[in-house]
């Protein structure tokens, strides 16, 4: 069963949602997430397309039995962890301080 939200809490959410600080927080989030998502999807689709339509390239041996396809696959993992690490640093620097301030404002307003 859903908990009923008091009018005071709802008003606080509405005020914060309309604030320039919230818009900045949302903008910071989107400025990171949208380009990273598009970039990663292009990178992933390149891997899939090359695997399907460029088997000669993907089968090219680079070192011993390690071929281009294996390197692409391993780089997918490396890219994923790299983006996650980069996002955590970006978030700590550009988003967390704004989110903490908004949360504190909300809690102060609701407690009054």
HELIX and SHEET records of a PDB file:
HELIX    1   1 UNK A    7  UNK A   17  1                                  11    
HELIX    2   2 UNK A   20  UNK A   53  1                                  34    
HELIX    3   3 UNK A   55  UNK A   58  1                                   4    
HELIX    4   4 UNK A   68  UNK A   90  1                                  23    
HELIX    5   5 UNK A   91  UNK A   95  3                                   5    
HELIX    6   6 UNK A   96  UNK A  111  1                                  16    
SHEET    1   A 2 UNK A  61  UNK A  63  0                                        
SHEET    2   A 2 UNK A  66  UNK A  67 -1                                        
END                                                                             
